[in-house]
């Protein structure tokens, strides 16, 4: 497995590419949504 990310057809890469900035924002939002329930639970039990 090479570390280089090549754009190969049929690799789920049909979506338009986001700019690095947009990608980071989207990733941050996804992570935030993913961990929100856990952090909410932690703060509740405090």
FIKOLZA-1660 file (N, C-alpha, C; in steps of 0.1 Angstrom, whole numbers, plus 5000, padded with zeros to 4 digits):
% residues 46
   i   px   py   pz ch aa at
   1 5009 4988 5000  A  X  N
   1 5000 5000 5000  A  X CA
   1 5009 5012 5000  A  X  C
   2 5007 5021 4990  A  X  N
   2 5015 5033 4990  A  X CA
   2 5007 5044 4997  A  X  C
   3 5014 5053 5003  A  X  N
   3 5008 5064 5010  A  X CA
   3 5001 5074 5001  A  X  C
   4 5005 5074 4988  A  X  N
   4 5000 5084 4979  A  X CA
   4 4985 5082 4976  A  X  C
   5 4977 5092 4977  A  X  N
   5 4963 5091 4974  A  X CA
   5 4960 5094 4960  A  X  C
   6 4958 5084 4951  A  X  N
   6 4956 5086 4937  A  X CA
   6 4941 5086 4935  A  X  C
   7 4936 5094 4925  A  X  N
   7 4922 5094 4922  A  X CA
   7 4919 5083 4913  A  X  C
   8 4913 5072 4918  A  X  N
   8 4910 5061 4909  A  X CA
   8 4895 5060 4907  A  X  C
   9 4890 5057 4895  A  X  N
   9 4876 5056 4893  A  X CA
   9 4870 5044 4901  A  X  C
  10 4857 5046 4906  A  X  N
  10 4851 5036 4914  A  X CA
  10 4856 5035 4928  A  X  C
  11 4863 5045 4932  A  X  N
  11 4868 5045 4946  A  X CA
  11 4860 5054 4955  A  X  C
  12 4848 5057 4952  A  X  N
  12 4840 5065 4960  A  X CA
  12 4844 5080 4959  A  X  C
  13 4851 5083 4949  A  X  N
  13 4857 5097 4947  A  X CA
  13 4849 5104 4937  A  X  C
  14 4836 5101 4935  A  X  N
  14 4829 5108 4924  A  X CA
  14 4824 5122 4929  A  X  C
  15 4825 5124 4942  A  X  N
  15 4820 5137 4948  A  X CA
  15 4830 5148 4944  A  X  C
  16 4825 5160 4942  A  X  N
  16 4834 5172 4940  A  X CA
  16 4844 5174 4952  A  X  C
  17 4856 5177 4948  A  X  N
  17 4866 5178 4959  A  X CA
  17 4864 5191 4966  A  X  C
  18 4865 5190 4980  A  X  N
  18 4865 5202 4988  A  X CA
  18 4879 5208 4989  A  X  C
  19 4879 5221 4991  A  X  N
  19 4892 5227 4993  A  X CA
  19 4897 5223 5007  A  X  C
  20 4910 5223 5009  A  X  N
  20 4915 5219 5022  A  X CA
  20 4908 5225 5034  A  X  C
  21 4905 5238 5033  A  X  N
  21 4898 5246 5044  A  X CA
  21 4884 5240 5046  A  X  C
  22 4877 5238 5035  A  X  N
  22 4863 5233 5036  A  X CA
  22 4863 5219 5042  A  X  C
  23 4873 5211 5037  A  X  N
  23 4875 5197 5042  A  X CA
  23 4877 5197 5057  A  X  C
  24 4885 5206 5062  A  X  N
  24 4888 5206 5076  A  X CA
  24 4876 5210 5084  A  X  C
  25 4868 5219 5079  A  X  N
  25 4856 5224 5086  A  X CA
  25 4846 5212 5086  A  X  C
  26 4844 5206 5075  A  X  N
  26 4835 5194 5074  A  X CA
  26 4839 5183 5083  A  X  C
  27 4852 5181 5084  A  X  N
  27 4857 5170 5093  A  X CA
  27 4855 5174 5107  A  X  C
  28 4857 5187 5111  A  X  N
  28 4856 5191 5124  A  X CA
  28 4841 5190 5128  A  X  C
  29 4832 5193 5119  A  X  N
  29 4818 5192 5122  A  X CA
  29 4814 5178 5124  A  X  C
  30 4819 5169 5116  A  X  N
  30 4816 5155 5117  A  X CA
  30 4821 5149 5130  A  X  C
  31 4833 5153 5134  A  X  N
  31 4839 5148 5147  A  X CA
  31 4830 5153 5158  A  X  C
  32 4827 5166 5157  A  X  N
  32 4819 5172 5168  A  X CA
  32 4806 5165 5170  A  X  C
  33 4799 5163 5159  A  X  N
  33 4786 5156 5159  A  X CA
  33 4788 5142 5165  A  X  C
  34 4799 5136 5161  A  X  N
  34 4801 5122 5166  A  X CA
  34 4803 5121 5181  A  X  C
  35 4811 5131 5186  A  X  N
  35 4814 5130 5200  A  X CA
  35 4805 5138 5209  A  X  C
  36 4796 5145 5203  A  X  N
  36 4787 5154 5211  A  X CA
  36 4779 5146 5222  A  X  C
  37 4773 5135 5218  A  X  N
  37 4765 5127 5228  A  X CA
  37 4774 5123 5240  A  X  C
  38 4786 5118 5237  A  X  N
  38 4795 5113 5248  A  X CA
  38 4798 5125 5257  A  X  C
  39 4802 5136 5252  A  X  N
  39 4806 5147 5261  A  X CA
  39 4794 5152 5268  A  X  C
  40 4782 5152 5263  A  X  N
  40 4770 5156 5269  A  X CA
  40 4767 5147 5281  A  X  C
  41 4769 5134 5279  A  X  N
  41 4767 5124 5290  A  X CA
  41 4777 5127 5301  A  X  C
  42 4790 5129 5298  A  X  N
  42 4800 5132 5308  A  X CA
  42 4796 5144 5316  A  X  C
  43 4792 5155 5310  A  X  N
  43 4789 5167 5317  A  X CA
  43 4777 5165 5326  A  X  C
  44 4768 5156 5321  A  X  N
  44 4755 5154 5329  A  X CA
  44 4759 5147 5342  A  X  C
  45 4767 5137 5342  A  X  N
  45 4770 5129 5354  A  X CA
  45 4779 5137 5363  A  X  C
  46 4784 5148 5359  A  X  N
  46 4793 5155 5368  A  X CA
  46 4786 5161 5380  A  X  C
% end
